[in-house]
Amino acid sequence: MASEAKALFLDRDGTLIVDVGYPRDPAQVTLIDGAVEALRAAKALGYQLIIISNQSGVGHGLIRPEEAARVQERVAELLAEQGVVLDAAYFCPHAPDDACSCRKPSPEMLLSAARDRSLELSRSVMVGDKASDVEAGRAAGCKTVLYGTDARIAADLVTPSWSAILSQLAVW
């Protein structure tokens, strides 16, 4: 029998938190308006909340792994303070020219999460602010949301509004 578990896969920088380039200091972490309320409601709809994020600053040597870990701890802390607990987080620490298998647009981090957490990818959704996020979600068999306004990127939903994302999640 197939799993009924579903996930809301979330890019982090530019989707959950304000994109500041290569965040290395937890003080740089600011949640994007509307994200907390939408994530809280997505949890109530039965979605697991899983971050799927490229962190090439580590691969480029711009951020040390321990700095990246502290930034992620701050993200989780800010969400938890508002009643949102992440179920998991997957990161690709490689630079684009490292030719790894995990960097989005590869679906590998989503596939790993699905294996680890017994998720049904066809019931899951990938939300991100870049074409690589949408491509990874599509390649994994998920519905896709572009958090932004670039109509050149073909996603199931293109919107700069977390409330619009939540409305769509309720019908998917």
C-alpha positions as CSV (number, residue, x, y, z in Angstrom):
1,M,0.0,0.0,0.0
2,A,1.3,3.4,-0.9
3,S,2.1,6.0,1.7
4,E,-0.5,8.7,2.3
5,A,2.1,11.0,3.9
6,K,2.7,14.3,2.1
7,A,5.2,17.1,2.4
8,L,5.5,20.8,1.8
9,F,9.0,21.0,0.6
10,L,10.4,24.5,1.1
11,D,13.3,26.3,-0.3
12,R,14.7,28.5,2.5
13,D,16.4,31.7,1.3
14,G,14.0,33.9,-0.5
15,T,11.1,31.7,0.3
16,L,10.9,31.3,4.1
17,I,13.5,33.9,5.1
18,V,14.6,37.1,3.4
19,D,17.4,36.4,1.0
20,V,20.5,38.3,2.2
21,G,22.9,36.5,-0.2
22,Y,25.0,34.1,1.9
23,P,23.7,34.2,5.4
24,R,26.5,33.4,7.9
25,D,25.1,35.2,11.0
26,P,21.9,34.1,12.8
27,A,21.1,37.8,13.3
28,Q,20.6,38.0,9.5
29,V,17.6,35.7,9.7
30,T,14.2,37.4,9.1
31,L,11.1,35.3,8.3
32,I,9.1,36.4,5.2
33,D,5.7,37.9,6.0
34,G,2.9,35.4,5.8
35,A,5.1,32.3,5.9
36,V,4.5,31.3,9.5
37,E,0.7,31.5,9.2
38,A,0.8,29.5,6.0
39,L,3.1,26.8,7.5
40,R,1.0,26.5,10.6
41,A,-2.1,26.0,8.4
42,A,-0.2,23.5,6.1
43,K,0.6,21.4,9.1
44,A,-3.0,21.4,10.1
45,L,-3.8,20.1,6.5
46,G,-1.4,17.2,7.2
47,Y,1.7,18.4,5.4
48,Q,5.1,17.6,6.8
49,L,7.3,20.7,6.6
50,I,10.7,20.0,5.0
51,I,13.4,22.4,4.0
52,I,15.2,21.6,0.7
53,S,18.0,24.1,0.2
54,N,21.1,24.6,-1.9
55,Q,23.8,26.2,0.3
56,S,26.6,26.9,-2.2
57,G,28.2,29.5,0.1
58,V,29.6,26.5,2.0
59,G,31.0,25.0,-1.2
60,H,32.5,28.3,-2.2
61,G,34.1,28.7,1.2
62,L,32.1,31.9,1.9
63,I,30.4,30.3,4.9
64,R,31.8,27.7,7.3
65,P,29.6,24.6,7.9
66,E,29.1,25.6,11.6
67,E,27.9,29.1,10.5
68,A,25.4,27.5,8.2
69,A,24.2,25.3,11.0
70,R,23.7,28.3,13.3
71,V,21.7,30.1,10.7
72,Q,19.5,27.0,10.2
73,E,19.1,26.7,14.0
74,R,17.9,30.3,14.1
75,V,15.3,29.7,11.3
76,A,14.0,26.7,13.3
77,E,14.0,28.7,16.5
78,L,12.0,31.6,15.0
79,L,9.5,29.2,13.5
80,A,9.1,27.3,16.7
81,E,8.6,30.5,18.7
82,Q,5.4,30.9,16.6
83,G,4.3,27.3,16.9
84,V,5.7,25.9,13.7
85,V,8.0,22.9,14.0
86,L,10.0,21.7,10.9
87,D,9.9,18.0,10.3
88,A,13.3,17.8,8.5
89,A,15.8,19.8,6.5
90,Y,18.0,18.7,3.6
91,F,20.9,20.8,2.4
92,C,23.3,20.6,-0.6
93,P,26.6,22.3,0.6
94,H,28.2,22.0,-2.8
95,A,29.1,24.8,-5.3
96,P,27.4,24.5,-8.7
97,D,30.7,23.4,-10.4
98,D,31.2,20.5,-8.0
99,A,28.9,18.3,-10.2
100,C,27.2,16.7,-7.2
101,S,24.0,14.7,-7.4
102,C,22.1,16.6,-4.7
103,R,22.1,20.2,-5.9
104,K,18.7,21.5,-7.2
105,P,17.5,21.3,-9.9
106,S,18.3,17.6,-9.2
107,P,15.4,16.0,-7.3
108,E,17.8,14.0,-5.1
109,M,17.1,15.8,-1.8
110,L,13.3,15.4,-2.3
111,L,13.8,11.8,-3.2
112,S,15.9,11.2,-0.1
113,A,13.3,12.9,2.1
114,A,10.6,10.8,0.5
115,R,12.6,7.6,1.2
116,D,13.5,8.7,4.8
117,R,10.0,9.8,5.7
118,S,7.8,7.5,3.6
119,L,6.3,10.4,1.6
120,E,4.0,10.2,-1.4
121,L,5.6,12.7,-3.8
122,S,2.6,13.0,-6.0
123,R,0.7,14.4,-3.0
124,S,3.6,16.7,-2.0
125,V,4.4,20.3,-3.1
126,M,7.7,22.1,-3.7
127,V,7.7,25.8,-3.0
128,G,10.7,28.0,-4.0
129,D,11.7,31.2,-5.5
130,K,13.9,30.0,-8.4
131,A,13.5,27.9,-11.5
132,S,15.8,25.2,-9.9
133,D,13.3,24.8,-7.1
134,V,10.4,24.3,-9.5
135,E,12.5,22.0,-11.7
136,A,13.5,19.8,-8.7
137,G,9.9,19.5,-7.6
138,R,8.6,18.7,-11.0
139,A,11.4,16.1,-11.5
140,A,10.4,14.5,-8.2
141,G,6.8,14.3,-9.2
142,C,5.5,17.0,-6.9
143,K,3.2,19.9,-7.5
144,T,5.2,23.1,-7.8
145,V,4.9,26.7,-6.6
146,L,7.0,29.5,-7.6
147,Y,7.1,32.0,-4.8
148,G,7.5,35.1,-6.9
149,T,6.1,36.7,-10.1
150,D,8.4,35.4,-12.9
151,A,5.8,34.2,-15.5
152,R,8.6,32.6,-17.5
153,I,9.0,29.9,-14.9
154,A,6.3,27.2,-15.5
155,A,5.0,26.1,-12.1
156,D,1.6,24.8,-11.0
157,L,1.2,28.1,-9.1
158,V,3.1,31.4,-9.5
159,T,2.5,33.8,-6.7
160,P,4.3,36.2,-4.3
161,S,1.6,35.5,-1.7
162,W,1.8,32.9,1.1
163,S,-2.0,33.2,1.5
164,A,-2.5,32.2,-2.1
165,I,-0.1,29.3,-1.6
166,L,-2.2,28.2,1.4
167,S,-5.4,28.5,-0.5
168,Q,-4.0,26.2,-3.2
169,L,-2.7,23.7,-0.7
170,A,-6.2,23.3,0.7
171,V,-7.5,22.1,-2.6
172,W,-4.5,20.0,-3.7
